[in-house]
Amino acid sequence: MRSSSARLLATAVVTSLTSLALVAAPAATAAPPAAPAVAAKAAAKDKDPFYRYDGSKPLSAYAPGDVLKTRTLTYHFAGIPTPVKAVQLLYRTTDAKGRPAANVTSVVRSIKGDSGKALSYQSFYDSLDPEHAPSRAIAGDVSLGGSIATIESLLLTPALLQGYNLVIPDTEGQEAHFAAGPEYGTNTLDSIRAATRSPETGMGSGTRFGLAGYSGGAIATNWAAALAPAYAPEVDKKLVGFTEGGILANPAHNLKYVGGSLSWGGIIPMAVLGIARSYEIDLKPYLNDYGVKLSAKLERASIINVFAQYPGLSWKKIAKPEYADPNSVPEYVTAVNKVNLGSAATPTVPGYIVQGNAGIGEGTFSNHPGIGRGDGVMVTGDVQALARQYCDTGNTAITYKQHNFLGHFGAAVPWMPTGLAWLNDRFEGKPAPSDCDRIPEGNSLEPQKPAPRS
């Protein structure tokens, strides 16, 4: 086992250079194809039949978390096989509209043979293309968007070497519902259910879990922690805590915050497309010609395709004049309130939350004084408010760490090792520390209200 661990670490270091080269490649080399409709579904390609549920019974006949298919394969880094094996499970889950769906998770068994502790790691692969999901990178598929999941494998190496079982769900589902937080949460919780029901994973009812994720992975992590008590109470009892950084709390604020940003403007059409896709909203009537063309271009885009490539982009630049205020779009208001963490339940387990506050390429936030500063894409006041809300409404401890000199990418560097150390203490039964008496009040997380058309 130890020799396999050493080879894993060595392979990860070498192949990360390949992954970084992929990330740095011009986005034009992987331009997404145009789509005929703004809210069209992006079903995964059928080249791998494992992802298709083809059973005789309807999905609704299965309980959430039931295993539908199982396979064991070699864990890949940038398409290169390693000595590590992964068990992949196709399982039944629930989509954003409450319907039965099938999804995939990947499990790496503890190299120490420990069945008692597991890390559910939620990736920040942030994409509108199902082909960029972690499970596909693990299976050996190489793609520009999938390189993010490859790089993240380096972050998981310390946890693997410490004896954790790793569970890595495709949090966005098989239609890549980017930014649809509640679906991220159900996909994550049902992934844990599936991992403990499958005999091939070595885990079971006695396995305890820690949740971890940054940025897009934090969306899944926080929503899973918030939904667990009602949606998966038996999973909630297995959780020791959640650790996250760069969380999206109130998306309506983020839409304004990144508007006009030199770096993050391109995330606007991606997030709007993802939420529209998950709730089956046709945005075309509200978009101007440029917005329709851009939406078609980005229909299968990864964050790699938009970061720093649409400087100054804002909602107003893609919407018709009469819909310059996004709150004048009724469907938008309904959907954005559904993905507002401030309206979700309070987790019952302790949390460790990290947030940067030195935004790079920030948008015209000065035009929105009620929003304030952030890490460039996530709003600090919103994260503070969420942490405070958990302190005020829950019976659990929240640790909040704010890095005033780090942006979104920078704050990820201290988050992973400190978050893992924090989880280690929870598994050892140490009481969780609390910053509840020191967390600022932050912004309002109240739901959005419809606005008249301008």
N, C-alpha and C positions, 0 to 999 in steps of 0.2 A: 504493500500500500504506500509506503513512504517513497519508494522509487517512482511510483506513478505520480505522486504529488509533485516530486521534483521535476519530472518531465512536463507535467502540466504547467508549472510556473515558468519553466524555461521556454516552452512553446508559446505561452501567452506573451512573454516579453518580446520574442522575435516577431511574432505575427502582428502585434500591436502596431509595428511600424508600417506594415502593409495596410492596416485599417486606417491609420492616420493619413496615409497617402491617398486612400480612397475618399476620405472626408475632404481633403484639400483639392480634389479634382474638380474642374469646372462643372457647374451644374448642368451646362448645356449638353454634356455627354450622357445625361440620363433624363432628358426632357420627358415629362409625362404626356401620354397621349390625350387628345381632346375627348371630352365626353359630350353627349348630345343634350343632357339636361343637368341643371345646376345641382339638383338634389338626387341625382341618379345613384343607385347603389354601386359599390365597388367590390363585387364578389371576388373572392380569391381565385386565382388561376386554377384550372383543374389538372395541372400536370402532376400533382401528387394526390392520389385518391384517398390518402389517409385523412385528409381534411374534410371529406364529404361524409355526412351521415347517410348511409344507404341501407339502414335496417328496415325490417318489415313493419315494426311498430312505429307509431308516430312519436315524435320527441316528447309530446305532452304526456305520454305514458310513463316516462321516466321522471324520477325525482331530480331536482337540481343537485349536481355533483356526481350523478351516476356516471360510471365509466362506460363509454360506447365502443372504444377501440384502444388497443395498447400496442406499442412497439418499442423495442430497444435498439438504439443505434449509437454510433460513435459521435462524441461531442466534437464539433468542428470550430476552428478559429479561422475566419476569412477563407473558408473552404478547405482548410488543412485539417485532416483528422488528427486527433490526440488519443492518448491511451485511456481517456476518461469515457465512460459510458453514460448515456442519458436515457431515461424512460420517458416516452412521450405518450400522453393520454388525450384522446378525444372524449370530451365530457359534455353533459347536458348543463346548460346554464340559462340565464334569463336576459333578454336584451333590454334596451332603454324603454321600450313600450310595454314591458312586462310579458313578452311572448317567449316561448321556449326557443332556445338556440343551441347550437353546438360550437364548442371552442376547444382550443388545444393548450396544454401546459406541458412544460418540460421539467423533469425531476432528475437531480444528480444525488445519488445516495451518499451518505456520510462515509468518508474514507476511513473513519474510525469504527464504523459499524454501529454508531449510536443511533437508536431509533427514537430517542427522547426529545430531541430538539431540532427545529427546522427554521430556516429563514425563507420567508416568502418575499422574493425580490421582484418589484414591479419596475420594468424597464422604462426609460424615457425615449423610446424609439420614435415617438411623435411623428406619425405619418398618416396619409390618407390612402396608402397602398397596403393591403394585407400581406403582400409579399415581403414586407420589411419587418414582420413580426419576429421576435426572438427565436421562436421555435424553428423558423425556416433557416435562420442563420446557424442555429445549432445543428440542424440537419445537413448543412453543407451548402446551402444556397448563398451565392455571393451577389450582392447588389449594393448600390450606393447608399440607399436608405438603411439597408440591413447592416451596414458597417458600424452603426451606432451600437447595436446589440453586441457586435463582436468586441468592440472596445470595452463595453461594460463587463465582459467576462473577466477582465483584469480586476475590476472592483470586487468580483465575487471570489477571487482566489483566496484572499485572507480568510473569508468565512469557511471556505471548503477546507482549508488547512487547519482550521480550529475545530473541525469535526461536525459542522452543521450539515444537515440535509438541505439541499437547495430546491426550491420550487419557483419556477419562473413562468408565470402565465402570460399568454398573449392578451394583454389587458384590454386592447381595443376591439377584440372580437374579430370575426372573419370577414367583416365588411369595413374594417378600419374606421370605427366611429370615433374619430379623434376629438378629444375634449369633452366627450359625453360622460361626465364623472360617475353618475349612478351605475351605468353599465360597466365602467371600469371596476366599480366596487363589487358587483355581482359576479363578474368574470373572475375576480381575485378570490372571493370567498368560495365559489364553487370549485375553483382550482384546488384549494386546500381540502375541500370535501373529497374531491376525486383522488388526491394524493394519498389520503388516509384510508380510502376504500380499496385501492388497488394493492393486491398482494405483492406486485413486482417492485414497489417503492420501498418496502421495508418499514413503512410507517403505519400507524394505526390510531386507535382512539386515545392512546396515552401520549401521543406526540404533541408537544407544545410548540407554538409558532410565534415568531416575531415578524412584524411587517416592516418593510423598508423600501423607500423609493424617493427619487429626487425629480423635481420638475414634473414632467408628464407622469413619471412613476409615483410622485407624491400625490397626484390626483387620485390614482388607484388606491394607494396606501390609505389616505385619509378617508376616502369614501368607503373602503372596506371596513375600516375601524368604526365609522359612523353607522353603517348599515348592519353590521354584524349582530347587535343585540336583537333586532327584529327579524332580519332576513335569515340569519344563520346562527341562532343562539348556541348551538352545540359547538360551532367554531369559535364564537366569542369566548366561551369557557376555556378554550385552548390557547388564547392569545395572552402573551406576557406584556405586550406593548407595541407601539409603532414609532418608527423614526423616519423623518422626512425633511426635505429641504426644498425651498423655492416652490411653495404650494400655490395653486390657483384657487383663491377663496371666493371672490366675487367677480365672475367673468365680465360683467357689465362694466366694472371699473377698469379692467384690463384693456377692454376694447378702446376706451378713451385714452388710457395711459400710454399705450404703444402707438396711438395714432400720430403720424408724423415722425416716428422714430427712424433714425438712419439705419438701425440694425434690425429692429423687430417688427417693422411695419408689415412685412409679408406674412406674419403669423395671423393677421386679421382675416384674410380670406380663407386660410386653412382652418381656423377655429370655427368660423361661420359655416363653412362647408361641412365640417365634421358634425357639428350640432344639428345642422339642417338634415344631413343624411340620417342621423340616428333617430330623429323625431319625424322624418319623412315630410319635411317642409320644402316647398318649391319657392326658392328665393328669386327666381328669374323675374317675376313682375316688379320687384323692388330695385333691381340693379340696372345701372346704365349700360351702354354698349361695352365700355371698357370692363366693367364688373363682370358681365356675362362672359366675355372672352377670357379674362383672367381666371375666372372660376373653372372654365373648361380646361384651361392650361394646367391648373393645379389640381385637377380631379384625383390624381394619383401621386401627388407630390409628398416628399419628405420635408422635414424642417431644413434639411441640407439644401433643398431646392429654393428656399425662400430667405434664409438668414442672410442679412446684409445685401440682398439682391433687389429689394424694392424700397429704397430709401424714401422717406417722406410719405409713404402710403398711409391712407386713413380710410375710415368707413365712408366719409363724404365723397372721396374720389371714385368709389365703386358703386355708389347708390344714386338713384334718380334724385333730382333736387327736392322733390316733395317728401323724400324719405331721408333727408340729411340727418335727422335725429333717428338713430336706430330704434328708439322707443316708440316711434310712430309706426313700426311694423308689429302688428299684434302677435304674429306667430313667434317673432324674435323674443318679445317680452315673456311670453309663456315658457319658451324653451330655456332662456337664460336664467329664469327663476328656478327651473328644475335642476340646473347644474350649479346653483349657488350653495356652497357648503354651509353658509350661515343659516340656511333653512333646514339643514339636515339635523339628525339627532346627535347628541353628544356621546363620544366613545366612552365605554366603561373601563377602558384600560389606559395606563399612563402613556404619555407621548413625549417625544423629543423632537422639537421643531427648530429648524435652522433657516435663517433668512438673511440674504445680502441686502445692502442698502446703498450701494454705490453704483447706481445705474449707468451703464455705458450705452450710448446710442438711444437715450430715452426720448420719448415723444414729447408732444406739447402739453405735458402735464401741468405746466404753469397756467394753462387756460382752464384748468379744472382744479381750483384750489381745494376742493373737498376731497381730492384723491391723494395728493402728496407724492412723496418720493417712493422709490423702489429699487429693485436690482437690475432694472432695464426692461423687464417683462412682467415680473410679479410685483404687486403693490404691497409695500411694507406695512402700511396702516391696516390693510385688509387682513394680513397674516397676524398682526398684533391683536386685532379685534377677534379673530377666530380663536386664538389661544386664550384670550381673556374670557370669551364666551364659554369655553370649556372649563376654565377655572371657576366661573360663576355658577354654572349649571350642572357640573358633574361632581363626583366624589372621588376623583382621581387626580394625580399630580401631573403637571405639565412643565417641562423644561423648555425654555425659549432662549435661543442664542442668536443674537443679531450681530452681523459683521458689517460695520459701517464703512469699511474701506474695501469691500469686495462686492463685485457684481454677481450676476446670475451664474456664470461659469465658475468664477472664483470661489464662491461660497460652497460649491460642491466639493472642493478639495478638502477642507476640514470636516465636512459633514460625514463622509463615509467612515473614516476611522473612529471618530468620536461617537457616531451613531451606533456603530457595531459594538464599541466598548460599553455604551449605555445599555444595549440589549443584553450583552453578556452578564451585566449586573442583574438584570431582571430575571434571566434564566437561573441565576444563582440565588434568587430569592431576596436580594437586597432591596430595601424600600426605595422607591423612586423619589429623587429629589424634586422640589417644586420651586418654580420662579413666579408663582401666582401673585405674590405680593409686589412684584417688580415689573410686570408686563404692562406697557402703556395701553390705554383704552382703545386706541386705533380708530378706524373708520366705521361708518355704519354698514352693516351687512343686510340691511332691509331689502326686501324684494323690489324689483323695478316696477314702476307704474307706467301704463300706456300714456303716450304723449300725442297730441294732435299733429297732423301733417303740417309741415311748414308751407 
